[in-house]
């Protein structure tokens, strides 16, 4: 199993701190350590995500790296600008090559990816729509439901009850 570190930082936690309530297909490691943890995590991050060269002819590499980033971070708040910045490209150029190679703009790809992940979570009848929406990167369950209906043609509640 590979360890891919894609987010780290320092946070002061209060007693009984909890990170949730969302479902994730990845693990959160929460260490309470004093010392040089940030150096360790910085090293892990650099080693787990080899850089992309900025030369011409690497469009496929940029898109592959962006899809990997989406698959890893879809449950977090994400903008196309932050995605382009992660890849090391200008937002407009990134959007152009993404659309050129995949046939859809990056924002549409991200939305559809999140909705498809939500469809899988809807198999679990014990989960509330609000929990599912947070699990796929939407803090607002109503906004999530509207987007879901635009993509699938039915509400998440109806989809979970009748189409599964």
Backbone as JSON Lines, residues from 0, in Angstrom:
{"i":0,"aa":"X","n":[0.85,-1.17,0.0],"ca":[0.0,0.0,0.0],"c":[0.89,1.23,0.0]}
{"i":1,"aa":"X","n":[0.57,2.22,-0.83],"ca":[1.32,3.46,-0.9],"c":[0.75,4.46,0.08]}
{"i":2,"aa":"X","n":[1.63,5.28,0.63],"ca":[1.21,6.37,1.47],"c":[1.29,7.63,0.64]}
{"i":3,"aa":"X","n":[0.17,8.26,0.42],"ca":[0.12,9.5,-0.32],"c":[-0.32,10.59,0.63]}
{"i":4,"aa":"X","n":[0.58,11.5,0.94],"ca":[0.26,12.61,1.82],"c":[-0.14,13.78,0.93]}
{"i":5,"aa":"X","n":[-1.34,14.27,1.08],"ca":[-1.79,15.35,0.23],"c":[-2.22,16.57,1.02]}
{"i":6,"aa":"X","n":[-2.24,16.49,2.33],"ca":[-2.6,17.65,3.13],"c":[-2.01,17.47,4.52]}
{"i":7,"aa":"X","n":[-1.39,18.48,5.01],"ca":[-0.9,18.44,6.36],"c":[-0.85,19.86,6.89]}
{"i":8,"aa":"X","n":[-0.72,19.98,8.2],"ca":[-0.64,21.29,8.8],"c":[-0.62,21.17,10.31]}
{"i":9,"aa":"X","n":[-0.69,22.31,10.94],"ca":[-0.68,22.37,12.38],"c":[-1.99,22.99,12.82]}
{"i":10,"aa":"X","n":[-2.61,22.4,13.81],"ca":[-3.87,22.91,14.3],"c":[-3.91,22.72,15.81]}
{"i":11,"aa":"X","n":[-4.31,23.76,16.52],"ca":[-4.5,23.62,17.96],"c":[-5.87,23.01,18.19]}
{"i":12,"aa":"X","n":[-5.91,21.89,18.86],"ca":[-7.16,21.19,19.09],"c":[-7.59,21.35,20.54]}
{"i":13,"aa":"X","n":[-8.88,21.44,20.72],"ca":[-9.45,21.49,22.05],"c":[-9.64,20.07,22.56]}
{"i":14,"aa":"X","n":[-9.77,19.9,23.86],"ca":[-10.05,18.55,24.38],"c":[-11.3,17.96,23.74]}
{"i":15,"aa":"X","n":[-11.29,16.69,23.47],"ca":[-12.39,15.94,22.82],"c":[-12.59,16.35,21.37]}
{"i":16,"aa":"X","n":[-11.53,16.83,20.72],"ca":[-11.6,17.23,19.32],"c":[-12.0,16.04,18.44]}
{"i":17,"aa":"X","n":[-12.89,16.29,17.47],"ca":[-13.3,15.26,16.52],"c":[-13.24,15.84,15.13]}
{"i":18,"aa":"X","n":[-12.87,15.04,14.17],"ca":[-12.8,15.47,12.77],"c":[-13.88,14.75,12.0]}
{"i":19,"aa":"X","n":[-14.99,15.4,11.79],"ca":[-16.09,14.72,11.11],"c":[-17.29,15.61,11.05]}
{"i":20,"aa":"X","n":[-18.45,15.14,10.8],"ca":[-18.87,13.76,10.57],"c":[-18.98,13.47,9.09]}
{"i":21,"aa":"X","n":[-17.97,13.07,8.46],"ca":[-18.01,12.76,7.04],"c":[-17.42,11.38,6.81]}
{"i":22,"aa":"X","n":[-17.83,10.76,5.72],"ca":[-17.27,9.48,5.33],"c":[-16.13,9.73,4.36]}
{"i":23,"aa":"X","n":[-15.1,8.98,4.48],"ca":[-13.95,9.16,3.6],"c":[-13.46,7.82,3.09]}
{"i":24,"aa":"X","n":[-12.9,7.83,1.89],"ca":[-12.3,6.61,1.37],"c":[-10.78,6.65,1.56]}
{"i":25,"aa":"X","n":[-10.38,7.46,2.52],"ca":[-8.97,7.55,2.86],"c":[-8.87,7.74,4.37]}
{"i":26,"aa":"X","n":[-7.67,7.67,4.88],"ca":[-7.45,7.77,6.31],"c":[-6.95,9.16,6.67]}
{"i":27,"aa":"X","n":[-7.39,9.63,7.83],"ca":[-6.86,10.85,8.39],"c":[-5.95,10.46,9.54]}
{"i":28,"aa":"X","n":[-4.73,10.94,9.5],"ca":[-3.8,10.68,10.57],"c":[-3.68,11.95,11.39]}
{"i":29,"aa":"X","n":[-3.98,11.88,12.64],"ca":[-3.97,13.04,13.5],"c":[-2.98,12.77,14.63]}
{"i":30,"aa":"X","n":[-1.83,13.39,14.53],"ca":[-0.78,13.18,15.51],"c":[-0.74,14.35,16.49]}
{"i":31,"aa":"X","n":[-0.51,14.03,17.72],"ca":[-0.29,15.07,18.72],"c":[1.15,14.87,19.19]}
{"i":32,"aa":"X","n":[2.03,15.66,18.59],"ca":[3.45,15.51,18.83],"c":[4.06,16.91,18.88]}
{"i":33,"aa":"X","n":[5.03,17.08,19.72],"ca":[5.77,18.33,19.69],"c":[7.1,18.05,19.01]}
{"i":34,"aa":"X","n":[7.68,19.07,18.41],"ca":[8.97,18.88,17.77],"c":[8.9,19.2,16.29]}
{"i":35,"aa":"X","n":[9.58,18.4,15.48],"ca":[9.75,18.72,14.07],"c":[8.82,17.89,13.18]}
{"i":36,"aa":"X","n":[7.56,17.81,13.54],"ca":[6.6,17.06,12.73],"c":[6.44,17.68,11.34]}
{"i":37,"aa":"X","n":[6.44,19.01,11.26],"ca":[6.24,19.63,9.95],"c":[7.36,19.27,8.98]}
{"i":38,"aa":"X","n":[8.57,19.1,9.46],"ca":[9.69,18.71,8.58],"c":[9.45,17.29,8.05]}
{"i":39,"aa":"X","n":[9.03,16.38,8.92],"ca":[8.74,15.02,8.51],"c":[7.63,14.99,7.47]}
{"i":40,"aa":"X","n":[6.55,15.71,7.74],"ca":[5.44,15.7,6.79],"c":[5.82,16.37,5.47]}
{"i":41,"aa":"X","n":[6.62,17.39,5.53],"ca":[7.09,18.04,4.31],"c":[7.88,17.06,3.46]}
{"i":42,"aa":"X","n":[8.75,16.29,4.08],"ca":[9.53,15.28,3.36],"c":[8.62,14.21,2.75]}
{"i":43,"aa":"X","n":[7.65,13.74,3.51],"ca":[6.73,12.73,3.0],"c":[5.95,13.25,1.8]}
{"i":44,"aa":"X","n":[5.51,14.49,1.88],"ca":[4.75,15.08,0.78],"c":[5.61,15.18,-0.48]}
{"i":45,"aa":"X","n":[6.81,15.65,-0.34],"ca":[7.7,15.79,-1.5],"c":[8.01,14.45,-2.14]}
{"i":46,"aa":"X","n":[8.19,13.41,-1.34],"ca":[8.53,12.1,-1.88],"c":[7.32,11.38,-2.47]}
{"i":47,"aa":"X","n":[6.12,11.69,-1.98],"ca":[4.95,10.95,-2.45],"c":[4.37,11.52,-3.72]}
{"i":48,"aa":"X","n":[4.71,12.73,-4.09],"ca":[4.14,13.35,-5.29],"c":[5.27,13.91,-6.14]}
{"i":49,"aa":"X","n":[5.87,13.09,-7.0],"ca":[6.94,13.57,-7.86],"c":[6.46,14.73,-8.72]}
{"i":50,"aa":"X","n":[7.33,15.69,-8.93],"ca":[6.95,16.89,-9.67],"c":[6.7,16.63,-11.14]}
{"i":51,"aa":"X","n":[6.02,17.56,-11.73],"ca":[5.72,17.5,-13.16],"c":[6.63,18.5,-13.85]}
{"i":52,"aa":"X","n":[7.18,18.11,-14.95],"ca":[8.01,19.05,-15.7],"c":[7.11,20.03,-16.43]}
{"i":53,"aa":"X","n":[7.62,21.22,-16.64],"ca":[6.81,22.26,-17.26],"c":[7.06,22.41,-18.75]}
{"i":54,"aa":"X","n":[7.71,21.47,-19.37],"ca":[8.0,21.57,-20.79],"c":[6.77,21.35,-21.65]}
{"i":55,"aa":"X","n":[6.93,21.66,-22.94],"ca":[5.84,21.44,-23.9],"c":[5.64,19.95,-24.11]}
{"i":56,"aa":"X","n":[4.44,19.55,-24.5],"ca":[4.17,18.15,-24.8],"c":[3.81,17.31,-23.59]}
{"i":57,"aa":"X","n":[3.56,17.92,-22.47],"ca":[3.26,17.17,-21.26],"c":[1.8,17.35,-20.83]}
{"i":58,"aa":"X","n":[0.95,17.66,-21.77],"ca":[-0.46,17.88,-21.44],"c":[-1.08,16.68,-20.75]}
{"i":59,"aa":"X","n":[-0.77,15.5,-21.25],"ca":[-1.34,14.28,-20.67],"c":[-0.91,14.12,-19.21]}
{"i":60,"aa":"X","n":[0.36,14.46,-18.92],"ca":[0.85,14.37,-17.55],"c":[0.12,15.35,-16.63]}
{"i":61,"aa":"X","n":[-0.13,16.56,-17.13],"ca":[-0.86,17.55,-16.35],"c":[-2.26,17.03,-16.01]}
{"i":62,"aa":"X","n":[-2.93,16.48,-17.01],"ca":[-4.3,16.01,-16.81],"c":[-4.31,14.79,-15.89]}
{"i":63,"aa":"X","n":[-3.38,13.89,-16.08],"ca":[-3.29,12.72,-15.21],"c":[-3.09,13.15,-13.75]}
{"i":64,"aa":"X","n":[-2.21,14.1,-13.54],"ca":[-1.94,14.61,-12.19],"c":[-3.16,15.32,-11.61]}
{"i":65,"aa":"X","n":[-3.89,16.04,-12.45],"ca":[-5.09,16.75,-11.96],"c":[-6.2,15.76,-11.6]}
{"i":66,"aa":"X","n":[-6.35,14.7,-12.37],"ca":[-7.36,13.69,-12.06],"c":[-6.99,12.98,-10.76]}
{"i":67,"aa":"X","n":[-5.72,12.69,-10.59],"ca":[-5.27,12.08,-9.35],"c":[-5.56,13.0,-8.16]}
{"i":68,"aa":"X","n":[-5.36,14.29,-8.35],"ca":[-5.64,15.27,-7.29],"c":[-7.14,15.3,-6.97]}
{"i":69,"aa":"X","n":[-7.98,15.28,-7.99],"ca":[-9.43,15.26,-7.79],"c":[-9.84,14.0,-7.04]}
{"i":70,"aa":"X","n":[-9.33,12.86,-7.46],"ca":[-9.69,11.59,-6.83],"c":[-9.27,11.54,-5.36]}
{"i":71,"aa":"X","n":[-8.22,12.24,-5.03],"ca":[-7.73,12.25,-3.66],"c":[-8.42,13.31,-2.81]}
{"i":72,"aa":"X","n":[-8.81,14.42,-3.42],"ca":[-9.29,15.58,-2.66],"c":[-10.75,15.95,-2.9]}
{"i":73,"aa":"X","n":[-11.51,15.13,-3.61],"ca":[-12.88,15.51,-3.96],"c":[-13.75,15.81,-2.74]}
{"i":74,"aa":"X","n":[-13.41,15.25,-1.59],"ca":[-14.22,15.46,-0.39],"c":[-13.92,16.79,0.3]}
{"i":75,"aa":"X","n":[-12.94,17.5,-0.2],"ca":[-12.56,18.8,0.37],"c":[-13.0,19.92,-0.55]}
{"i":76,"aa":"X","n":[-13.07,21.11,0.02],"ca":[-13.38,22.28,-0.79],"c":[-12.27,22.46,-1.82]}
{"i":77,"aa":"X","n":[-12.66,22.69,-3.07],"ca":[-11.66,22.76,-4.14],"c":[-12.15,23.72,-5.22]}
{"i":78,"aa":"X","n":[-11.25,24.52,-5.71],"ca":[-11.56,25.39,-6.84],"c":[-10.68,24.97,-8.02]}
{"i":79,"aa":"X","n":[-11.09,25.35,-9.19],"ca":[-10.29,25.05,-10.38],"c":[-8.98,25.82,-10.31]}
{"i":80,"aa":"X","n":[-9.02,27.0,-9.73],"ca":[-7.8,27.79,-9.57],"c":[-6.8,27.07,-8.66]}
{"i":81,"aa":"X","n":[-7.28,26.49,-7.56],"ca":[-6.36,25.77,-6.66],"c":[-5.84,24.5,-7.33]}
{"i":82,"aa":"X","n":[-6.67,23.86,-8.13],"ca":[-6.25,22.67,-8.86],"c":[-5.17,23.03,-9.88]}
{"i":83,"aa":"X","n":[-5.39,24.09,-10.63],"ca":[-4.4,24.55,-11.62],"c":[-3.1,24.94,-10.93]}
{"i":84,"aa":"X","n":[-3.22,25.59,-9.79],"ca":[-2.03,26.0,-9.03],"c":[-1.24,24.77,-8.56]}
{"i":85,"aa":"X","n":[-1.94,23.73,-8.11],"ca":[-1.29,22.5,-7.69],"c":[-0.5,21.89,-8.85]}
{"i":86,"aa":"X","n":[-1.07,21.93,-10.04],"ca":[-0.42,21.37,-11.22],"c":[0.72,22.27,-11.68]}
{"i":87,"aa":"X","n":[0.62,23.56,-11.34],"ca":[1.66,24.52,-11.74],"c":[1.34,25.22,-13.04]}
{"i":88,"aa":"X","n":[0.05,25.35,-13.33],"ca":[-0.37,25.99,-14.57],"c":[-1.28,27.17,-14.3]}
{"i":89,"aa":"X","n":[-1.38,28.04,-15.27],"ca":[-2.35,29.12,-15.27],"c":[-3.75,28.51,-15.37]}
{"i":90,"aa":"X","n":[-4.72,29.07,-14.66],"ca":[-6.08,28.53,-14.63],"c":[-6.69,28.41,-16.04]}
{"i":91,"aa":"X","n":[-6.53,29.43,-16.85],"ca":[-7.12,29.41,-18.2],"c":[-6.47,28.34,-19.09]}
{"i":92,"aa":"X","n":[-5.15,28.25,-19.03],"ca":[-4.46,27.24,-19.83],"c":[-4.83,25.84,-19.36]}
{"i":93,"aa":"X","n":[-4.86,25.66,-18.04],"ca":[-5.23,24.37,-17.49],"c":[-6.65,23.98,-17.95]}
{"i":94,"aa":"X","n":[-7.6,24.89,-17.85],"ca":[-8.98,24.6,-18.27],"c":[-9.05,24.26,-19.75]}
{"i":95,"aa":"X","n":[-8.26,24.94,-20.55],"ca":[-8.24,24.69,-21.99],"c":[-7.72,23.29,-22.31]}
{"i":96,"aa":"X","n":[-6.57,22.91,-21.73],"ca":[-6.03,21.58,-22.06],"c":[-6.88,20.47,-21.44]}
{"i":97,"aa":"X","n":[-7.47,20.71,-20.29],"ca":[-8.34,19.72,-19.66],"c":[-9.54,19.44,-20.58]}
{"i":98,"aa":"X","n":[-10.18,20.51,-21.02],"ca":[-11.34,20.37,-21.92],"c":[-10.94,19.74,-23.25]}
{"i":99,"aa":"X","n":[-9.78,20.11,-23.74],"ca":[-9.29,19.59,-25.02],"c":[-9.07,18.08,-24.95]}
{"i":100,"aa":"X","n":[-8.49,17.6,-23.86],"ca":[-8.15,16.19,-23.76],"c":[-9.29,15.31,-23.24]}
{"i":101,"aa":"X","n":[-10.14,15.85,-22.37],"ca":[-11.21,15.03,-21.79],"c":[-12.6,15.35,-22.32]}
{"i":102,"aa":"X","n":[-12.72,16.45,-23.04],"ca":[-14.02,16.79,-23.64],"c":[-15.0,17.46,-22.7]}
{"i":103,"aa":"X","n":[-14.59,17.7,-21.46],"ca":[-15.43,18.43,-20.5],"c":[-14.54,19.38,-19.7]}
{"i":104,"aa":"X","n":[-15.1,20.51,-19.27],"ca":[-14.32,21.42,-18.43],"c":[-14.01,20.78,-17.08]}
{"i":105,"aa":"X","n":[-12.95,21.21,-16.41],"ca":[-12.58,20.61,-15.14],"c":[-13.67,20.72,-14.07]}
{"i":106,"aa":"X","n":[-14.41,21.82,-14.04],"ca":[-15.47,21.98,-13.04],"c":[-16.56,20.93,-13.24]}
{"i":107,"aa":"X","n":[-16.93,20.69,-14.49],"ca":[-17.95,19.68,-14.78],"c":[-17.44,18.28,-14.42]}
{"i":108,"aa":"X","n":[-16.18,18.01,-14.7],"ca":[-15.59,16.72,-14.35],"c":[-15.65,16.51,-12.84]}
{"i":109,"aa":"X","n":[-15.27,17.54,-12.08],"ca":[-15.28,17.46,-10.61],"c":[-16.69,17.22,-10.09]}
{"i":110,"aa":"X","n":[-17.65,17.93,-10.61],"ca":[-19.05,17.78,-10.16],"c":[-19.53,16.36,-10.45]}
{"i":111,"aa":"X","n":[-19.29,15.87,-11.65],"ca":[-19.74,14.52,-12.0],"c":[-19.02,13.46,-11.17]}
{"i":112,"aa":"X","n":[-17.76,13.67,-10.89],"ca":[-17.02,12.73,-10.05],"c":[-17.63,12.67,-8.66]}
{"i":113,"aa":"X","n":[-17.93,13.83,-8.1],"ca":[-18.54,13.89,-6.77],"c":[-19.92,13.24,-6.75]}
{"i":114,"aa":"X","n":[-20.71,13.5,-7.77],"ca":[-22.06,12.91,-7.83],"c":[-21.97,11.39,-7.95]}
{"i":115,"aa":"X","n":[-21.05,10.89,-8.74],"ca":[-20.88,9.44,-8.86],"c":[-20.44,8.82,-7.54]}
{"i":116,"aa":"X","n":[-19.57,9.5,-6.8],"ca":[-19.19,9.01,-5.48],"c":[-20.41,9.01,-4.55]}
{"i":117,"aa":"X","n":[-21.23,10.05,-4.65],"ca":[-22.44,10.13,-3.82],"c":[-23.39,8.98,-4.14]}
{"i":118,"aa":"X","n":[-23.5,8.61,-5.41],"ca":[-24.37,7.49,-5.8],"c":[-23.95,6.21,-5.09]}
{"i":119,"aa":"X","n":[-22.65,6.0,-4.98],"ca":[-22.17,4.8,-4.27],"c":[-22.53,4.86,-2.79]}
{"i":120,"aa":"X","n":[-22.43,6.05,-2.2],"ca":[-22.76,6.2,-0.78],"c":[-24.26,6.04,-0.53]}
{"i":121,"aa":"X","n":[-25.07,6.35,-1.54],"ca":[-26.53,6.23,-1.39],"c":[-26.96,4.77,-1.24]}
{"i":122,"aa":"X","n":[-26.07,3.84,-1.53],"ca":[-26.36,2.42,-1.3],"c":[-26.56,2.13,0.19]}
{"i":123,"aa":"X","n":[-25.94,2.94,1.02],"ca":[-26.06,2.76,2.47],"c":[-27.28,3.54,2.95]}
{"i":124,"aa":"X","n":[-28.34,2.84,3.25],"ca":[-29.62,3.46,3.64],"c":[-29.54,4.16,4.99]}
{"i":125,"aa":"X","n":[-28.5,3.89,5.78],"ca":[-28.36,4.5,7.11],"c":[-27.77,5.91,7.05]}
{"i":126,"aa":"X","n":[-27.27,6.31,5.9],"ca":[-26.63,7.62,5.79],"c":[-27.64,8.69,5.4]}
{"i":127,"aa":"X","n":[-27.56,9.81,6.08],"ca":[-28.41,10.97,5.73],"c":[-27.81,11.67,4.52]}
{"i":128,"aa":"X","n":[-28.68,12.34,3.77],"ca":[-28.22,13.1,2.59],"c":[-27.18,14.14,3.02]}
{"i":129,"aa":"X","n":[-27.37,14.75,4.18],"ca":[-26.41,15.76,4.65],"c":[-25.03,15.14,4.89]}
{"i":130,"aa":"X","n":[-24.99,13.93,5.42],"ca":[-23.7,13.25,5.63],"c":[-23.04,12.92,4.29]}
{"i":131,"aa":"X","n":[-23.84,12.48,3.35],"ca":[-23.31,12.14,2.02],"c":[-22.81,13.4,1.34]}
{"i":132,"aa":"X","n":[-23.56,14.5,1.43],"ca":[-23.12,15.74,0.78],"c":[-21.78,16.21,1.34]}
{"i":133,"aa":"X","n":[-21.62,16.17,2.65],"ca":[-20.33,16.56,3.25],"c":[-19.22,15.61,2.84]}
{"i":134,"aa":"X","n":[-19.54,14.35,2.68],"ca":[-18.54,13.35,2.32],"c":[-18.0,13.51,0.91]}
{"i":135,"aa":"X","n":[-18.76,14.17,0.06],"ca":[-18.31,14.37,-1.32],"c":[-17.96,15.83,-1.62]}
{"i":136,"aa":"X","n":[-17.79,16.63,-0.56],"ca":[-17.27,17.98,-0.75],"c":[-18.28,19.1,-0.78]}
{"i":137,"aa":"X","n":[-19.52,18.85,-0.41],"ca":[-20.53,19.9,-0.38],"c":[-20.98,20.14,1.05]}
{"i":138,"aa":"X","n":[-20.75,21.35,1.54],"ca":[-21.17,21.69,2.9],"c":[-22.67,21.95,3.0]}
{"i":139,"aa":"X","n":[-23.27,22.32,1.89],"ca":[-24.7,22.66,1.86],"c":[-25.49,21.51,1.24]}
{"i":140,"aa":"X","n":[-26.26,20.76,2.05],"ca":[-27.02,19.63,1.51],"c":[-28.04,20.04,0.44]}
{"i":141,"aa":"X","n":[-28.64,21.23,0.59],"ca":[-29.61,21.69,-0.4],"c":[-28.92,21.95,-1.74]}
{"i":142,"aa":"X","n":[-27.77,22.61,-1.7],"ca":[-27.0,22.86,-2.92],"c":[-26.56,21.55,-3.56]}
{"i":143,"aa":"X","n":[-26.14,20.61,-2.74],"ca":[-25.76,19.29,-3.24],"c":[-26.95,18.62,-3.94]}
{"i":144,"aa":"X","n":[-28.13,18.67,-3.31],"ca":[-29.32,18.04,-3.89],"c":[-29.67,18.64,-5.24]}
{"i":145,"aa":"X","n":[-29.53,19.96,-5.36],"ca":[-29.83,20.63,-6.64],"c":[-28.85,20.18,-7.73]}
{"i":146,"aa":"X","n":[-27.58,20.12,-7.39],"ca":[-26.56,19.67,-8.36],"c":[-26.79,18.21,-8.72]}
{"i":147,"aa":"X","n":[-27.08,17.38,-7.73],"ca":[-27.33,15.97,-7.97],"c":[-28.5,15.81,-8.95]}
{"i":148,"aa":"X","n":[-29.57,16.56,-8.73],"ca":[-30.75,16.45,-9.6],"c":[-30.43,16.92,-11.02]}
{"i":149,"aa":"X","n":[-29.61,17.97,-11.15],"ca":[-29.2,18.43,-12.49],"c":[-28.47,17.34,-13.25]}
{"i":150,"aa":"X","n":[-27.61,16.59,-12.55],"ca":[-26.79,15.57,-13.19],"c":[-27.57,14.28,-13.43]}
{"i":151,"aa":"X","n":[-28.29,13.82,-12.42],"ca":[-28.96,12.51,-12.48],"c":[-30.44,12.59,-12.87]}
{"i":152,"aa":"X","n":[-31.03,13.77,-12.83],"ca":[-32.43,13.91,-13.22],"c":[-33.42,13.62,-12.1]}
{"i":153,"aa":"X","n":[-32.94,13.15,-10.97],"ca":[-33.79,12.88,-9.8],"c":[-33.04,13.34,-8.55]}
{"i":154,"aa":"X","n":[-33.78,13.52,-7.47],"ca":[-33.16,13.93,-6.21],"c":[-32.35,12.78,-5.63]}
{"i":155,"aa":"X","n":[-31.39,13.08,-4.76],"ca":[-30.62,12.01,-4.14],"c":[-31.51,11.08,-3.31]}
{"i":156,"aa":"X","n":[-32.51,11.64,-2.66],"ca":[-33.41,10.83,-1.85],"c":[-34.17,9.83,-2.72]}
{"i":157,"aa":"X","n":[-34.7,10.32,-3.84],"ca":[-35.43,9.43,-4.76],"c":[-34.49,8.4,-5.35]}
{"i":158,"aa":"X","n":[-33.3,8.83,-5.74],"ca":[-32.31,7.91,-6.31],"c":[-32.0,6.79,-5.33]}
{"i":159,"aa":"X","n":[-31.77,7.15,-4.07],"ca":[-31.43,6.15,-3.06],"c":[-32.57,5.2,-2.76]}
{"i":160,"aa":"X","n":[-33.81,5.68,-2.83],"ca":[-34.95,4.83,-2.5],"c":[-35.4,3.93,-3.64]}
{"i":161,"aa":"X","n":[-35.38,4.45,-4.86],"ca":[-36.0,3.71,-5.96],"c":[-35.05,3.17,-7.01]}
{"i":162,"aa":"X","n":[-33.95,3.82,-7.22],"ca":[-33.08,3.42,-8.34],"c":[-31.98,2.45,-7.91]}
{"i":163,"aa":"X","n":[-31.86,2.2,-6.63],"ca":[-30.81,1.28,-6.18],"c":[-31.38,-0.06,-5.81]}
